[in-house]
Amino acid sequence: MEGIIVNYRKSVHVQKPNHVVVSVEGIDTKDKATKLVGKKVIYHTGKKDMIGKVNAIHGNKGALRAVFETGMPGQALGQKVKIE
């Protein structure tokens, strides 16, 4: 299953580069999104793969929050990730 990195997780004053919001095509409700919590997220870079985990849903329209070990580069926004 593939998703798209939409944005970093942010608040008014702080941006967390290792937390990202992921949107998955075909998942548009909370109930469908809760089935993906706990799955592994893989972002392919040119040199290595960055591995994270879906830890929660984000909002009411089926978006997911994924946490990675290191911060995601700015080029990752709008790119595809693989959800296993």
PyMOL Python script that loads the backbone (N, CA, C, O; Angstrom):
from pymol import cmd

cmd.read_pdbstr("""\
ATOM      1  N   MET A   1       0.840  -1.163   0.000  1.00  0.00           N
ATOM      2  CA  MET A   1       0.000   0.000   0.000  1.00  0.00           C
ATOM      3  C   MET A   1       0.893   1.236   0.000  1.00  0.00           C
ATOM      4  O   MET A   1       1.925   1.269   0.671  1.00  0.00           O
ATOM      5  N   GLU A   2       0.490   2.239  -0.751  1.00  0.00           N
ATOM      6  CA  GLU A   2       1.287   3.450  -0.846  1.00  0.00           C
ATOM      7  C   GLU A   2       0.532   4.641  -0.280  1.00  0.00           C
ATOM      8  O   GLU A   2      -0.695   4.719  -0.348  1.00  0.00           O
ATOM      9  N   GLY A   3       1.301   5.564   0.280  1.00  0.00           N
ATOM     10  CA  GLY A   3       0.758   6.801   0.788  1.00  0.00           C
ATOM     11  C   GLY A   3       1.632   7.964   0.347  1.00  0.00           C
ATOM     12  O   GLY A   3       2.691   7.762  -0.246  1.00  0.00           O
ATOM     13  N   ILE A   4       1.191   9.165   0.634  1.00  0.00           N
ATOM     14  CA  ILE A   4       1.928  10.374   0.279  1.00  0.00           C
ATOM     15  C   ILE A   4       2.165  11.181   1.545  1.00  0.00           C
ATOM     16  O   ILE A   4       1.249  11.379   2.343  1.00  0.00           O
ATOM     17  N   ILE A   5       3.396  11.647   1.727  1.00  0.00           N
ATOM     18  CA  ILE A   5       3.715  12.502   2.870  1.00  0.00           C
ATOM     19  C   ILE A   5       3.131  13.878   2.594  1.00  0.00           C
ATOM     20  O   ILE A   5       3.510  14.545   1.631  1.00  0.00           O
ATOM     21  N   VAL A   6       2.210  14.293   3.445  1.00  0.00           N
ATOM     22  CA  VAL A   6       1.516  15.556   3.240  1.00  0.00           C
ATOM     23  C   VAL A   6       2.274  16.708   3.881  1.00  0.00           C
ATOM     24  O   VAL A   6       2.485  17.742   3.248  1.00  0.00           O
ATOM     25  N   ASN A   7       2.683  16.536   5.131  1.00  0.00           N
ATOM     26  CA  ASN A   7       3.334  17.625   5.849  1.00  0.00           C
ATOM     27  C   ASN A   7       3.971  17.078   7.113  1.00  0.00           C
ATOM     28  O   ASN A   7       3.764  15.925   7.491  1.00  0.00           O
ATOM     29  N   TYR A   8       4.750  17.935   7.755  1.00  0.00           N
ATOM     30  CA  TYR A   8       5.264  17.616   9.080  1.00  0.00           C
ATOM     31  C   TYR A   8       4.147  17.801  10.095  1.00  0.00           C
ATOM     32  O   TYR A   8       3.155  18.475   9.817  1.00  0.00           O
ATOM     33  N   ARG A   9       4.305  17.208  11.263  1.00  0.00           N
ATOM     34  CA  ARG A   9       3.387  17.471  12.366  1.00  0.00           C
ATOM     35  C   ARG A   9       3.838  18.775  12.993  1.00  0.00           C
ATOM     36  O   ARG A   9       4.997  18.913  13.382  1.00  0.00           O
ATOM     37  N   LYS A  10       2.916  19.745  13.095  1.00  0.00           N
ATOM     38  CA  LYS A  10       3.293  21.080  13.541  1.00  0.00           C
ATOM     39  C   LYS A  10       2.316  21.584  14.594  1.00  0.00           C
ATOM     40  O   LYS A  10       1.194  21.096  14.732  1.00  0.00           O
ATOM     41  N   SER A  11       2.797  22.584  15.331  1.00  0.00           N
ATOM     42  CA  SER A  11       1.936  23.375  16.195  1.00  0.00           C
ATOM     43  C   SER A  11       2.192  24.838  15.844  1.00  0.00           C
ATOM     44  O   SER A  11       2.794  25.125  14.809  1.00  0.00           O
ATOM     45  N   VAL A  12       1.754  25.746  16.668  1.00  0.00           N
ATOM     46  CA  VAL A  12       1.904  27.161  16.360  1.00  0.00           C
ATOM     47  C   VAL A  12       3.378  27.564  16.310  1.00  0.00           C
ATOM     48  O   VAL A  12       3.782  28.319  15.425  1.00  0.00           O
ATOM     49  N   HIS A  13       4.171  27.076  17.239  1.00  0.00           N
ATOM     50  CA  HIS A  13       5.555  27.514  17.345  1.00  0.00           C
ATOM     51  C   HIS A  13       6.581  26.439  17.018  1.00  0.00           C
ATOM     52  O   HIS A  13       7.752  26.766  16.821  1.00  0.00           O
ATOM     53  N   VAL A  14       6.192  25.173  16.951  1.00  0.00           N
ATOM     54  CA  VAL A  14       7.151  24.082  16.836  1.00  0.00           C
ATOM     55  C   VAL A  14       6.793  23.186  15.651  1.00  0.00           C
ATOM     56  O   VAL A  14       5.621  22.885  15.421  1.00  0.00           O
ATOM     57  N   GLN A  15       7.814  22.765  14.902  1.00  0.00           N
ATOM     58  CA  GLN A  15       7.653  21.795  13.826  1.00  0.00           C
ATOM     59  C   GLN A  15       8.498  20.577  14.163  1.00  0.00           C
ATOM     60  O   GLN A  15       9.674  20.708  14.503  1.00  0.00           O
ATOM     61  N   LYS A  16       7.905  19.398  14.071  1.00  0.00           N
ATOM     62  CA  LYS A  16       8.614  18.170  14.428  1.00  0.00           C
ATOM     63  C   LYS A  16       8.990  17.434  13.143  1.00  0.00           C
ATOM     64  O   LYS A  16       8.125  16.822  12.517  1.00  0.00           O
ATOM     65  N   PRO A  17      10.258  17.480  12.738  1.00  0.00           N
ATOM     66  CA  PRO A  17      10.623  16.896  11.446  1.00  0.00           C
ATOM     67  C   PRO A  17      10.622  15.375  11.401  1.00  0.00           C
ATOM     68  O   PRO A  17      10.647  14.804  10.311  1.00  0.00           O
ATOM     69  N   ASN A  18      10.594  14.698  12.549  1.00  0.00           N
ATOM     70  CA  ASN A  18      10.534  13.242  12.493  1.00  0.00           C
ATOM     71  C   ASN A  18       9.102  12.712  12.601  1.00  0.00           C
ATOM     72  O   ASN A  18       8.891  11.501  12.536  1.00  0.00           O
ATOM     73  N   HIS A  19       8.129  13.589  12.764  1.00  0.00           N
ATOM     74  CA  HIS A  19       6.711  13.218  12.745  1.00  0.00           C
ATOM     75  C   HIS A  19       6.119  13.754  11.448  1.00  0.00           C
ATOM     76  O   HIS A  19       6.233  14.947  11.169  1.00  0.00           O
ATOM     77  N   VAL A  20       5.491  12.897  10.655  1.00  0.00           N
ATOM     78  CA  VAL A  20       4.885  13.339   9.402  1.00  0.00           C
ATOM     79  C   VAL A  20       3.437  12.882   9.325  1.00  0.00           C
ATOM     80  O   VAL A  20       3.037  11.913   9.970  1.00  0.00           O
ATOM     81  N   VAL A  21       2.660  13.601   8.523  1.00  0.00           N
ATOM     82  CA  VAL A  21       1.276  13.247   8.253  1.00  0.00           C
ATOM     83  C   VAL A  21       1.248  12.581   6.882  1.00  0.00           C
ATOM     84  O   VAL A  21       1.752  13.133   5.904  1.00  0.00           O
ATOM     85  N   VAL A  22       0.654  11.386   6.819  1.00  0.00           N
ATOM     86  CA  VAL A  22       0.614  10.595   5.593  1.00  0.00           C
ATOM     87  C   VAL A  22      -0.839  10.416   5.171  1.00  0.00           C
ATOM     88  O   VAL A  22      -1.698  10.078   5.986  1.00  0.00           O
ATOM     89  N   SER A  23      -1.102  10.645   3.891  1.00  0.00           N
ATOM     90  CA  SER A  23      -2.428  10.437   3.327  1.00  0.00           C
ATOM     91  C   SER A  23      -2.385   9.214   2.425  1.00  0.00           C
ATOM     92  O   SER A  23      -1.480   9.076   1.602  1.00  0.00           O
ATOM     93  N   VAL A  24      -3.369   8.318   2.578  1.00  0.00           N
ATOM     94  CA  VAL A  24      -3.422   7.089   1.790  1.00  0.00           C
ATOM     95  C   VAL A  24      -4.670   7.137   0.917  1.00  0.00           C
ATOM     96  O   VAL A  24      -5.765   7.427   1.399  1.00  0.00           O
ATOM     97  N   GLU A  25      -4.495   6.849  -0.369  1.00  0.00           N
ATOM     98  CA  GLU A  25      -5.620   6.870  -1.288  1.00  0.00           C
ATOM     99  C   GLU A  25      -6.577   5.730  -0.966  1.00  0.00           C
ATOM    100  O   GLU A  25      -6.147   4.598  -0.747  1.00  0.00           O
ATOM    101  N   GLY A  26      -7.857   6.023  -0.938  1.00  0.00           N
ATOM    102  CA  GLY A  26      -8.866   5.013  -0.647  1.00  0.00           C
ATOM    103  C   GLY A  26      -9.239   4.932   0.822  1.00  0.00           C
ATOM    104  O   GLY A  26     -10.199   4.249   1.179  1.00  0.00           O
ATOM    105  N   ILE A  27      -8.495   5.620   1.678  1.00  0.00           N
ATOM    106  CA  ILE A  27      -8.812   5.636   3.106  1.00  0.00           C
ATOM    107  C   ILE A  27      -9.285   7.039   3.447  1.00  0.00           C
ATOM    108  O   ILE A  27      -8.510   7.995   3.428  1.00  0.00           O
ATOM    109  N   ASP A  28     -10.584   7.146   3.762  1.00  0.00           N
ATOM    110  CA  ASP A  28     -11.162   8.466   3.971  1.00  0.00           C
ATOM    111  C   ASP A  28     -11.981   8.578   5.246  1.00  0.00           C
ATOM    112  O   ASP A  28     -12.691   9.565   5.437  1.00  0.00           O
ATOM    113  N   THR A  29     -11.894   7.574   6.127  1.00  0.00           N
ATOM    114  CA  THR A  29     -12.609   7.645   7.389  1.00  0.00           C
ATOM    115  C   THR A  29     -11.694   7.218   8.526  1.00  0.00           C
ATOM    116  O   THR A  29     -10.649   6.605   8.307  1.00  0.00           O
ATOM    117  N   LYS A  30     -12.104   7.553   9.743  1.00  0.00           N
ATOM    118  CA  LYS A  30     -11.344   7.155  10.928  1.00  0.00           C
ATOM    119  C   LYS A  30     -11.278   5.641  11.072  1.00  0.00           C
ATOM    120  O   LYS A  30     -10.236   5.093  11.433  1.00  0.00           O
ATOM    121  N   ASP A  31     -12.392   4.963  10.790  1.00  0.00           N
ATOM    122  CA  ASP A  31     -12.456   3.512  10.986  1.00  0.00           C
ATOM    123  C   ASP A  31     -11.477   2.779  10.074  1.00  0.00           C
ATOM    124  O   ASP A  31     -10.816   1.834  10.504  1.00  0.00           O
ATOM    125  N   LYS A  32     -11.384   3.208   8.832  1.00  0.00           N
ATOM    126  CA  LYS A  32     -10.440   2.575   7.912  1.00  0.00           C
ATOM    127  C   LYS A  32      -9.004   2.872   8.314  1.00  0.00           C
ATOM    128  O   LYS A  32      -8.129   2.018   8.170  1.00  0.00           O
ATOM    129  N   ALA A  33      -8.753   4.080   8.816  1.00  0.00           N
ATOM    130  CA  ALA A  33      -7.389   4.479   9.173  1.00  0.00           C
ATOM    131  C   ALA A  33      -6.896   3.763  10.424  1.00  0.00           C
ATOM    132  O   ALA A  33      -5.698   3.505  10.543  1.00  0.00           O
ATOM    133  N   THR A  34      -7.776   3.437  11.352  1.00  0.00           N
ATOM    134  CA  THR A  34      -7.332   2.783  12.586  1.00  0.00           C
ATOM    135  C   THR A  34      -6.792   1.375  12.317  1.00  0.00           C
ATOM    136  O   THR A  34      -6.045   0.839  13.136  1.00  0.00           O
ATOM    137  N   LYS A  35      -7.155   0.776  11.195  1.00  0.00           N
ATOM    138  CA  LYS A  35      -6.625  -0.549  10.857  1.00  0.00           C
ATOM    139  C   LYS A  35      -5.153  -0.502  10.467  1.00  0.00           C
ATOM    140  O   LYS A  35      -4.474  -1.529  10.493  1.00  0.00           O
ATOM    141  N   LEU A  36      -4.653   0.679  10.106  1.00  0.00           N
ATOM    142  CA  LEU A  36      -3.262   0.815   9.685  1.00  0.00           C
ATOM    143  C   LEU A  36      -2.327   1.235  10.813  1.00  0.00           C
ATOM    144  O   LEU A  36      -1.114   1.304  10.610  1.00  0.00           O
ATOM    145  N   VAL A  37      -2.862   1.516  11.991  1.00  0.00           N
ATOM    146  CA  VAL A  37      -2.015   1.917  13.117  1.00  0.00           C
ATOM    147  C   VAL A  37      -1.141   0.734  13.528  1.00  0.00           C
ATOM    148  O   VAL A  37      -1.632  -0.381  13.710  1.00  0.00           O
ATOM    149  N   GLY A  38       0.155   0.990  13.670  1.00  0.00           N
ATOM    150  CA  GLY A  38       1.106  -0.045  14.024  1.00  0.00           C
ATOM    151  C   GLY A  38       1.881  -0.602  12.835  1.00  0.00           C
ATOM    152  O   GLY A  38       2.831  -1.362  13.021  1.00  0.00           O
ATOM    153  N   LYS A  39       1.489  -0.238  11.621  1.00  0.00           N
ATOM    154  CA  LYS A  39       2.179  -0.731  10.426  1.00  0.00           C
ATOM    155  C   LYS A  39       3.498   0.017  10.232  1.00  0.00           C
ATOM    156  O   LYS A  39       3.711   1.091  10.795  1.00  0.00           O
ATOM    157  N   LYS A  40       4.371  -0.572   9.426  1.00  0.00           N
ATOM    158  CA  LYS A  40       5.680   0.013   9.143  1.00  0.00           C
ATOM    159  C   LYS A  40       5.578   0.911   7.914  1.00  0.00           C
ATOM    160  O   LYS A  40       4.878   0.583   6.955  1.00  0.00           O
ATOM    161  N   VAL A  41       6.283   2.052   7.945  1.00  0.00           N
ATOM    162  CA  VAL A  41       6.318   3.006   6.840  1.00  0.00           C
ATOM    163  C   VAL A  41       7.748   3.087   6.335  1.00  0.00           C
ATOM    164  O   VAL A  41       8.677   3.247   7.126  1.00  0.00           O
ATOM    165  N   ILE A  42       7.934   2.977   5.017  1.00  0.00           N
ATOM    166  CA  ILE A  42       9.274   3.013   4.429  1.00  0.00           C
ATOM    167  C   ILE A  42       9.330   4.127   3.398  1.00  0.00           C
ATOM    168  O   ILE A  42       8.510   4.187   2.482  1.00  0.00           O
ATOM    169  N   TYR A  43      10.322   5.020   3.562  1.00  0.00           N
ATOM    170  CA  TYR A  43      10.592   6.088   2.600  1.00  0.00           C
ATOM    171  C   TYR A  43      11.926   5.786   1.937  1.00  0.00           C
ATOM    172  O   TYR A  43      12.948   5.685   2.615  1.00  0.00           O
ATOM    173  N   HIS A  44      11.925   5.642   0.616  1.00  0.00           N
ATOM    174  CA  HIS A  44      13.142   5.308  -0.123  1.00  0.00           C
ATOM    175  C   HIS A  44      13.859   6.588  -0.513  1.00  0.00           C
ATOM    176  O   HIS A  44      13.295   7.430  -1.212  1.00  0.00           O
ATOM    177  N   THR A  45      15.098   6.740  -0.066  1.00  0.00           N
ATOM    178  CA  THR A  45      15.951   7.825  -0.535  1.00  0.00           C
ATOM    179  C   THR A  45      16.922   7.251  -1.543  1.00  0.00           C
ATOM    180  O   THR A  45      16.855   6.062  -1.856  1.00  0.00           O
ATOM    181  N   GLY A  46      17.808   8.057  -2.051  1.00  0.00           N
ATOM    182  CA  GLY A  46      18.770   7.564  -3.022  1.00  0.00           C
ATOM    183  C   GLY A  46      19.773   6.610  -2.425  1.00  0.00           C
ATOM    184  O   GLY A  46      20.210   5.679  -3.101  1.00  0.00           O
ATOM    185  N   LYS A  47      20.154   6.815  -1.166  1.00  0.00           N
ATOM    186  CA  LYS A  47      21.210   6.014  -0.555  1.00  0.00           C
ATOM    187  C   LYS A  47      20.690   4.957   0.409  1.00  0.00           C
ATOM    188  O   LYS A  47      21.224   3.849   0.456  1.00  0.00           O
ATOM    189  N   LYS A  48      19.672   5.279   1.168  1.00  0.00           N
ATOM    190  CA  LYS A  48      19.187   4.340   2.172  1.00  0.00           C
ATOM    191  C   LYS A  48      17.682   4.478   2.329  1.00  0.00           C
ATOM    192  O   LYS A  48      17.071   5.391   1.773  1.00  0.00           O
ATOM    193  N   ASP A  49      17.093   3.570   3.085  1.00  0.00           N
ATOM    194  CA  ASP A  49      15.667   3.618   3.384  1.00  0.00           C
ATOM    195  C   ASP A  49      15.469   4.153   4.789  1.00  0.00           C
ATOM    196  O   ASP A  49      16.183   3.773   5.716  1.00  0.00           O
ATOM    197  N   MET A  50      14.498   5.036   4.940  1.00  0.00           N
ATOM    198  CA  MET A  50      14.140   5.545   6.260  1.00  0.00           C
ATOM    199  C   MET A  50      12.884   4.799   6.693  1.00  0.00           C
ATOM    200  O   MET A  50      11.885   4.776   5.974  1.00  0.00           O
ATOM    201  N   ILE A  51      12.944   4.190   7.874  1.00  0.00           N
ATOM    202  CA  ILE A  51      11.856   3.346   8.353  1.00  0.00           C
ATOM    203  C   ILE A  51      11.187   4.014   9.548  1.00  0.00           C
ATOM    204  O   ILE A  51      11.851   4.479  10.474  1.00  0.00           O
ATOM    205  N   GLY A  52       9.863   4.052   9.506  1.00  0.00           N
ATOM    206  CA  GLY A  52       9.087   4.620  10.590  1.00  0.00           C
ATOM    207  C   GLY A  52       7.906   3.730  10.917  1.00  0.00           C
ATOM    208  O   GLY A  52       7.790   2.611  10.418  1.00  0.00           O
ATOM    209  N   LYS A  53       7.038   4.247  11.762  1.00  0.00           N
ATOM    210  CA  LYS A  53       5.892   3.466  12.225  1.00  0.00           C
ATOM    211  C   LYS A  53       4.680   4.377  12.309  1.00  0.00           C
ATOM    212  O   LYS A  53       4.788   5.523  12.744  1.00  0.00           O
ATOM    213  N   VAL A  54       3.513   3.861  11.889  1.00  0.00           N
ATOM    214  CA  VAL A  54       2.256   4.595  12.031  1.00  0.00           C
ATOM    215  C   VAL A  54       1.830   4.472  13.484  1.00  0.00           C
ATOM    216  O   VAL A  54       1.612   3.366  13.979  1.00  0.00           O
ATOM    217  N   ASN A  55       1.710   5.615  14.178  1.00  0.00           N
ATOM    218  CA  ASN A  55       1.376   5.523  15.594  1.00  0.00           C
ATOM    219  C   ASN A  55      -0.011   6.055  15.926  1.00  0.00           C
ATOM    220  O   ASN A  55      -0.506   5.794  17.022  1.00  0.00           O
ATOM    221  N   ALA A  56      -0.659   6.790  15.027  1.00  0.00           N
ATOM    222  CA  ALA A  56      -1.989   7.318  15.337  1.00  0.00           C
ATOM    223  C   ALA A  56      -2.648   7.795  14.050  1.00  0.00           C
ATOM    224  O   ALA A  56      -2.003   7.910  13.008  1.00  0.00           O
ATOM    225  N   ILE A  57      -3.948   8.069  14.143  1.00  0.00           N
ATOM    226  CA  ILE A  57      -4.639   8.722  13.035  1.00  0.00           C
ATOM    227  C   ILE A  57      -4.537  10.217  13.242  1.00  0.00           C
ATOM    228  O   ILE A  57      -4.245  10.684  14.343  1.00  0.00           O
ATOM    229  N   HIS A  58      -4.777  10.966  12.181  1.00  0.00           N
ATOM    230  CA  HIS A  58      -4.663  12.420  12.242  1.00  0.00           C
ATOM    231  C   HIS A  58      -5.924  13.012  11.629  1.00  0.00           C
ATOM    232  O   HIS A  58      -6.086  12.984  10.409  1.00  0.00           O
ATOM    233  N   GLY A  59      -6.794  13.531  12.430  1.00  0.00           N
ATOM    234  CA  GLY A  59      -8.013  14.155  11.927  1.00  0.00           C
ATOM    235  C   GLY A  59      -9.120  13.151  11.692  1.00  0.00           C
ATOM    236  O   GLY A  59      -9.048  12.002  12.128  1.00  0.00           O
ATOM    237  N   ASN A  60     -10.152  13.611  10.990  1.00  0.00           N
ATOM    238  CA  ASN A  60     -11.344  12.805  10.766  1.00  0.00           C
ATOM    239  C   ASN A  60     -11.434  12.228   9.361  1.00  0.00           C
ATOM    240  O   ASN A  60     -12.368  11.479   9.072  1.00  0.00           O
ATOM    241  N   LYS A  61     -10.498  12.549   8.481  1.00  0.00           N
ATOM    242  CA  LYS A  61     -10.598  12.135   7.085  1.00  0.00           C
ATOM    243  C   LYS A  61      -9.617  11.043   6.705  1.00  0.00           C
ATOM    244  O   LYS A  61      -9.341  10.858   5.519  1.00  0.00           O
ATOM    245  N   GLY A  62      -9.083  10.314   7.675  1.00  0.00           N
ATOM    246  CA  GLY A  62      -8.285   9.145   7.371  1.00  0.00           C
ATOM    247  C   GLY A  62      -6.797   9.366   7.209  1.00  0.00           C
ATOM    248  O   GLY A  62      -6.098   8.467   6.743  1.00  0.00           O
ATOM    249  N   ALA A  63      -6.288  10.528   7.577  1.00  0.00           N
ATOM    250  CA  ALA A  63      -4.845  10.742   7.508  1.00  0.00           C
ATOM    251  C   ALA A  63      -4.173  10.019   8.669  1.00  0.00           C
ATOM    252  O   ALA A  63      -4.807   9.750   9.689  1.00  0.00           O
ATOM    253  N   LEU A  64      -2.888   9.705   8.513  1.00  0.00           N
ATOM    254  CA  LEU A  64      -2.137   8.961   9.518  1.00  0.00           C
ATOM    255  C   LEU A  64      -0.950   9.784   9.995  1.00  0.00           C
ATOM    256  O   LEU A  64      -0.432  10.627   9.262  1.00  0.00           O
ATOM    257  N   ARG A  65      -0.523   9.534  11.232  1.00  0.00           N
ATOM    258  CA  ARG A  65       0.697  10.138  11.752  1.00  0.00           C
ATOM    259  C   ARG A  65       1.755   9.060  11.829  1.00  0.00           C
ATOM    260  O   ARG A  65       1.531   8.007  12.425  1.00  0.00           O
ATOM    261  N   ALA A  66       2.911   9.317  11.229  1.00  0.00           N
ATOM    262  CA  ALA A  66       4.015   8.366  11.256  1.00  0.00           C
ATOM    263  C   ALA A  66       5.207   9.007  11.950  1.00  0.00           C
ATOM    264  O   ALA A  66       5.465  10.200  11.792  1.00  0.00           O
ATOM    265  N   VAL A  67       5.930   8.204  12.719  1.00  0.00           N
ATOM    266  CA  VAL A  67       7.107   8.684  13.447  1.00  0.00           C
ATOM    267  C   VAL A  67       8.326   7.951  12.902  1.00  0.00           C
ATOM    268  O   VAL A  67       8.339   6.722  12.825  1.00  0.00           O
ATOM    269  N   PHE A  68       9.341   8.707  12.526  1.00  0.00           N
ATOM    270  CA  PHE A  68      10.594   8.156  12.038  1.00  0.00           C
ATOM    271  C   PHE A  68      11.679   8.385  13.077  1.00  0.00           C
ATOM    272  O   PHE A  68      11.549   9.258  13.935  1.00  0.00           O
ATOM    273  N   GLU A  69      12.761   7.596  13.000  1.00  0.00           N
ATOM    274  CA  GLU A  69      13.847   7.732  13.962  1.00  0.00           C
ATOM    275  C   GLU A  69      14.586   9.049  13.786  1.00  0.00           C
ATOM    276  O   GLU A  69      14.928   9.708  14.768  1.00  0.00           O
ATOM    277  N   THR A  70      14.831   9.434  12.544  1.00  0.00           N
ATOM    278  CA  THR A  70      15.517  10.685  12.263  1.00  0.00           C
ATOM    279  C   THR A  70      14.563  11.623  11.547  1.00  0.00           C
ATOM    280  O   THR A  70      13.499  11.206  11.092  1.00  0.00           O
ATOM    281  N   GLY A  71      14.940  12.876  11.449  1.00  0.00           N
ATOM    282  CA  GLY A  71      14.100  13.859  10.785  1.00  0.00           C
ATOM    283  C   GLY A  71      14.018  13.620   9.284  1.00  0.00           C
ATOM    284  O   GLY A  71      14.989  13.189   8.661  1.00  0.00           O
ATOM    285  N   MET A  72      12.876  13.899   8.720  1.00  0.00           N
ATOM    286  CA  MET A  72      12.676  13.735   7.284  1.00  0.00           C
ATOM    287  C   MET A  72      13.187  14.981   6.573  1.00  0.00           C
ATOM    288  O   MET A  72      13.009  16.094   7.069  1.00  0.00           O
ATOM    289  N   PRO A  73      13.821  14.806   5.411  1.00  0.00           N
ATOM    290  CA  PRO A  73      14.276  15.968   4.661  1.00  0.00           C
ATOM    291  C   PRO A  73      13.089  16.708   4.046  1.00  0.00           C
ATOM    292  O   PRO A  73      12.011  16.134   3.887  1.00  0.00           O
ATOM    293  N   GLY A  74      13.282  17.950   3.710  1.00  0.00           N
ATOM    294  CA  GLY A  74      12.214  18.738   3.100  1.00  0.00           C
ATOM    295  C   GLY A  74      11.787  18.207   1.749  1.00  0.00           C
ATOM    296  O   GLY A  74      10.645  18.413   1.339  1.00  0.00           O
ATOM    297  N   GLN A  75      12.697  17.518   1.038  1.00  0.00           N
ATOM    298  CA  GLN A  75      12.370  16.951  -0.261  1.00  0.00           C
ATOM    299  C   GLN A  75      11.365  15.811  -0.148  1.00  0.00           C
ATOM    300  O   GLN A  75      10.777  15.410  -1.152  1.00  0.00           O
ATOM    301  N   ALA A  76      11.157  15.285   1.053  1.00  0.00           N
ATOM    302  CA  ALA A  76      10.241  14.159   1.240  1.00  0.00           C
ATOM    303  C   ALA A  76       8.779  14.587   1.168  1.00  0.00           C
ATOM    304  O   ALA A  76       7.909  13.752   0.918  1.00  0.00           O
ATOM    305  N   LEU A  77       8.494  15.852   1.379  1.00  0.00           N
ATOM    306  CA  LEU A  77       7.106  16.314   1.343  1.00  0.00           C
ATOM    307  C   LEU A  77       6.546  16.146  -0.067  1.00  0.00           C
ATOM    308  O   LEU A  77       7.137  16.609  -1.042  1.00  0.00           O
ATOM    309  N   GLY A  78       5.411  15.485  -0.157  1.00  0.00           N
ATOM    310  CA  GLY A  78       4.784  15.221  -1.441  1.00  0.00           C
ATOM    311  C   GLY A  78       5.267  13.942  -2.107  1.00  0.00           C
ATOM    312  O   GLY A  78       4.808  13.625  -3.205  1.00  0.00           O
ATOM    313  N   GLN A  79       6.168  13.200  -1.493  1.00  0.00           N
ATOM    314  CA  GLN A  79       6.707  11.976  -2.067  1.00  0.00           C
ATOM    315  C   GLN A  79       5.948  10.753  -1.541  1.00  0.00           C
ATOM    316  O   GLN A  79       5.239  10.831  -0.538  1.00  0.00           O
ATOM    317  N   LYS A  80       6.110   9.642  -2.227  1.00  0.00           N
ATOM    318  CA  LYS A  80       5.404   8.410  -1.868  1.00  0.00           C
ATOM    319  C   LYS A  80       6.174   7.641  -0.799  1.00  0.00           C
ATOM    320  O   LYS A  80       7.404   7.658  -0.762  1.00  0.00           O
ATOM    321  N   VAL A  81       5.427   6.972   0.062  1.00  0.00           N
ATOM    322  CA  VAL A  81       5.986   6.052   1.052  1.00  0.00           C
ATOM    323  C   VAL A  81       5.240   4.728   0.908  1.00  0.00           C
ATOM    324  O   VAL A  81       4.114   4.679   0.411  1.00  0.00           O
ATOM    325  N   LYS A  82       5.885   3.675   1.348  1.00  0.00           N
ATOM    326  CA  LYS A  82       5.296   2.339   1.297  1.00  0.00           C
ATOM    327  C   LYS A  82       4.858   1.956   2.708  1.00  0.00           C
ATOM    328  O   LYS A  82       5.624   2.101   3.661  1.00  0.00           O
ATOM    329  N   ILE A  83       3.629   1.469   2.838  1.00  0.00           N
ATOM    330  CA  ILE A  83       3.087   1.059   4.137  1.00  0.00           C
ATOM    331  C   ILE A  83       2.928  -0.452   4.116  1.00  0.00           C
ATOM    332  O   ILE A  83       2.220  -1.003   3.273  1.00  0.00           O
ATOM    333  N   GLU A  84       3.596  -1.119   5.056  1.00  0.00           N
ATOM    334  CA  GLU A  84       3.531  -2.584   5.138  1.00  0.00           C
ATOM    335  C   GLU A  84       2.907  -3.013   6.430  1.00  0.00           C
ATOM    336  O   GLU A  84       2.766  -4.210   6.680  1.00  0.00           O
TER     337      GLU A  84
END
""", "prot")
cmd.dss("prot")
cmd.show_as("cartoon", "prot")
cmd.util.cbc("prot")
cmd.orient("prot")
